[in-house]
Amino acid sequence: MIFRRYFWLSLVIILCTLVGTQPVHAAKYIQSTTPTIFFHGYNSGAHAEQFMVNGIKKAGVSKTSITAEVDADGKVTLLGTIPRQAANPLVMVNFENSRNTDYTMQGQWVKNVIVKLQDRYHFKRINIEAHSMGNLAVMYYLLHDGRDHRLPQIQKQAALAGTFDGAMGWNEPANLTINPKTGKPSRENASFKKLLPLRHTYPQQIKVLNLYGDLGNGNDSQVSNNSSRTLRYLINDRAASYKEVKITGPNASHELLHRNPQVNRELIKFFWEK
């Protein structure tokens, strides 16, 4: 009887010890093989995604990151390996020609990255994060290929400082205002008009997070909040969900948003928190 009692007591202690040594993040975060792909903006590169990726890995969301190099002809080379069944792998994209403003071509480059990952790893689902003009590359990909079910389907899309109706001092319409309920802009630039068919074709399974910085005057120094918020009009209530988050403080400037701890927290919550 005494032996049996000690046996069960020892078994309970061993089980409690094993449970206590399990990774904390396994209980806190989704454990999925779906990759999240990061796209940078104009005149930038994968280095702009590094802070976000490092922070995500430090939080225990993922242990795996690779880089997809896209040369000036659109050829994709994957640097690094995603192990089989790796949890929440991260893919940093680097466009060699980061000053290209042909959004249709950029959209094709986005497709090339997705196809390369599909061919190598057979992914059926993906998540996407994009900063600044990288959002236009993603939207033009969705415009031309968003309904192609032979490709991996986007589950979640996070837009950071999106230049959907242009950037200040460049191609953003003067005195731009929007309807706060619909995101409809008072004026539309040429690239925005080309995206309007998305109002009827945007994939309905995608959950959307729209992040933008406000330095106190309605912009992040390069992109107005109104331009970023016109994303709502382009997706036309078709998304599975849509949420806007305004980032404030000294790190809310355009060039620092991708190095902002608050942005990282929002991304982690959106993509991976249970």
C-alpha positions in Angstrom: 0.0 0.0 0.0 2.8 2.4 0.9 4.7 1.5 -2.2 1.7 2.1 -4.3 1.1 5.5 -2.7 4.7 6.6 -3.3 4.5 5.3 -6.9 1.5 7.5 -7.7 3.0 10.5 -5.9 6.2 10.1 -7.9 4.3 9.8 -11.1 2.4 13.0 -10.4 5.6 14.9 -9.6 7.2 13.7 -12.9 4.2 14.7 -14.9 4.1 18.2 -13.3 7.8 18.6 -14.0 7.3 17.7 -17.7 4.4 20.1 -18.1 6.4 22.8 -16.4 9.2 22.4 -18.9 7.0 22.8 -22.0 7.7 26.0 -23.9 5.5 28.8 -22.7 4.9 30.1 -26.2 3.3 26.8 -27.2 0.3 27.7 -25.0 0.3 31.4 -25.9 0.7 31.4 -29.7 -0.7 29.5 -32.6 1.6 26.7 -33.7 1.1 26.7 -37.5 3.3 25.8 -40.5 1.8 28.8 -42.4 4.6 31.2 -43.3 4.4 35.0 -42.9 6.0 36.9 -45.7 7.4 40.4 -45.1 7.7 43.0 -48.0 9.6 46.2 -47.7 9.0 49.6 -49.2 10.6 51.9 -51.7 14.4 52.2 -51.6 14.6 49.7 -48.8 15.4 46.1 -48.3 15.2 43.0 -46.1 17.1 44.9 -43.4 14.0 46.9 -42.7 12.2 43.7 -41.8 14.9 42.4 -39.5 13.8 44.3 -36.4 10.3 42.9 -36.7 11.5 39.4 -37.4 14.0 39.5 -34.5 11.4 40.7 -32.1 8.9 38.0 -33.2 11.5 35.3 -32.7 12.5 36.8 -29.3 8.9 36.7 -28.2 9.0 32.9 -28.8 6.6 32.9 -31.8 9.0 31.3 -34.2 12.5 30.0 -34.4 12.7 30.0 -38.2 13.4 32.8 -40.7 14.7 32.8 -44.3 15.3 35.4 -47.0 13.8 35.5 -50.5 16.1 37.5 -52.8 14.4 38.9 -55.8 16.7 40.1 -58.6 16.0 42.9 -61.0 14.5 40.3 -63.5 12.2 39.0 -60.8 14.1 35.7 -60.3 13.7 34.5 -56.7 16.5 32.8 -54.7 15.7 31.4 -51.2 18.4 31.8 -48.7 18.1 29.4 -45.7 15.8 26.5 -45.1 12.5 26.1 -43.4 12.5 22.7 -41.5 9.6 20.4 -41.9 6.8 21.3 -39.5 8.6 24.5 -38.3 6.2 26.7 -36.3 5.3 30.0 -37.8 8.2 30.4 -40.2 9.1 34.0 -41.3 10.2 35.0 -44.8 12.0 38.3 -45.4 11.8 39.5 -49.0 14.5 41.6 -50.5 13.8 43.4 -53.9 17.2 44.1 -55.6 15.5 46.9 -57.5 13.9 48.6 -54.6 13.2 51.8 -56.6 10.9 50.3 -59.1 7.5 52.0 -59.2 5.9 49.7 -61.8 3.3 48.2 -59.4 2.2 45.6 -61.9 5.7 44.4 -62.2 6.1 44.4 -58.4 2.9 42.4 -58.1 4.5 39.8 -60.4 7.5 39.8 -58.1 5.2 39.1 -55.1 3.7 36.2 -57.1 7.2 34.9 -57.9 8.1 34.8 -54.2 4.9 33.0 -53.4 5.2 30.5 -56.2 8.9 29.8 -55.2 7.8 29.0 -51.7 5.0 26.9 -52.9 7.3 24.9 -55.2 9.8 24.3 -52.4 7.6 23.8 -49.4 4.1 23.1 -50.8 2.4 25.8 -48.7 -1.3 26.0 -49.1 -1.8 29.1 -46.9 0.3 32.2 -46.3 0.2 35.5 -44.2 1.6 38.8 -45.5 3.0 41.9 -43.9 4.0 44.9 -46.0 5.5 48.3 -45.3 4.9 51.5 -47.2 5.0 51.0 -51.0 5.3 47.3 -50.5 1.6 47.3 -49.8 1.0 48.4 -53.4 3.0 45.4 -54.7 0.8 43.1 -52.6 -2.4 44.8 -53.7 -1.4 44.6 -57.4 -0.7 40.9 -56.8 -4.2 40.5 -55.4 -5.6 42.4 -58.3 -4.2 40.1 -60.9 -3.8 36.8 -59.0 -5.9 37.0 -55.8 -8.6 34.7 -57.2 -6.2 32.0 -58.4 -6.9 29.1 -56.1 -3.9 27.2 -57.5 -1.8 29.5 -55.4 -1.5 29.6 -51.6 -4.4 31.5 -50.1 -3.7 34.6 -48.0 -5.2 34.2 -44.5 -4.0 37.4 -42.8 -2.7 40.7 -44.3 -1.1 43.4 -42.2 -0.5 46.8 -43.9 2.0 49.2 -42.3 2.1 52.8 -43.5 0.4 51.9 -46.7 0.7 54.4 -49.6 -2.6 53.3 -51.1 -3.6 56.8 -52.4 -0.1 58.0 -52.7 2.7 59.6 -50.6 3.0 63.2 -49.5 4.9 65.5 -51.9 4.8 62.8 -54.6 1.6 61.3 -55.8 -0.9 61.8 -53.0 -3.8 64.0 -54.1 -3.7 67.5 -52.6 -5.9 68.1 -49.5 -6.9 64.5 -49.4 -9.9 63.7 -47.2 -11.8 60.4 -46.7 -15.2 59.2 -45.6 -14.3 57.9 -42.0 -16.9 55.1 -42.3 -16.0 53.8 -45.8 -12.4 55.1 -46.4 -13.5 56.6 -49.7 -11.1 59.3 -50.7 -12.0 62.7 -52.0 -9.6 62.2 -54.9 -7.9 59.1 -56.3 -4.5 59.0 -57.9 -3.9 56.8 -61.0 -2.6 53.7 -59.2 -5.5 53.8 -56.8 -8.0 53.9 -59.6 -6.4 50.7 -61.1 -7.0 48.9 -57.8 -10.7 49.7 -57.7 -11.7 46.3 -59.2 -10.6 44.8 -55.9 -13.8 46.3 -54.4 -15.5 43.3 -56.1 -12.8 40.7 -56.1 -10.8 41.1 -52.8 -10.6 37.6 -51.3 -13.2 37.3 -48.6 -11.2 34.9 -46.3 -8.5 37.4 -45.5 -8.3 39.1 -42.1 -6.8 42.6 -42.4 -4.9 44.8 -39.9 -4.1 48.4 -41.1 -1.4 50.1 -39.0 -0.4 53.7 -39.6 1.7 56.3 -37.7 0.5 59.7 -36.6 3.1 62.2 -35.4 0.3 64.5 -34.2 -0.6 66.1 -37.5 -2.4 63.3 -39.3 0.7 61.8 -41.0 3.9 59.9 -40.4 6.0 62.6 -42.1 5.8 60.8 -45.5 2.3 59.3 -45.8 -1.0 60.8 -44.6 -3.2 58.7 -42.4 -6.0 59.4 -44.9 -4.0 57.7 -47.7 -3.3 54.7 -45.5 -6.9 54.4 -44.4 -8.2 54.3 -48.0 -7.4 50.6 -47.8 -10.9 50.2 -46.2 -12.5 51.5 -49.5 -10.5 49.2 -51.7 -11.5 46.0 -49.8 -15.1 47.3 -49.6 -16.2 45.3 -46.5 -15.2 42.0 -48.3 -12.5 41.0 -45.8 -13.3 38.5 -43.1 -12.3 41.2 -40.6 -10.8 44.7 -40.8 -9.1 46.6 -38.0 -7.2 50.0 -37.9 -4.6 50.8 -35.3 -3.0 54.3 -35.1 0.6 54.3 -33.8 1.7 57.4 -32.0 4.9 58.6 -30.2 8.4 59.4 -31.5 8.8 56.0 -33.3 5.6 56.6 -35.3 7.5 58.3 -38.1 7.4 56.5 -41.5 11.0 55.3 -41.4 10.8 54.1 -37.8 7.5 52.2 -37.9 9.2 49.0 -38.8 11.4 49.4 -35.7 8.6 50.2 -33.3 8.0 47.7 -30.4 4.3 48.6 -30.4 4.0 47.6 -34.1 5.7 44.3 -33.2 3.2 43.7 -30.4 0.3 44.4 -32.7 1.7 42.1 -35.4 2.2 39.3 -32.9 -1.3 39.7 -31.5 -2.8 39.7 -35.0 -0.9 36.9 -36.6 -0.3 34.4 -33.8 -1.9 35.0 -30.4 -4.6 32.5 -29.6 
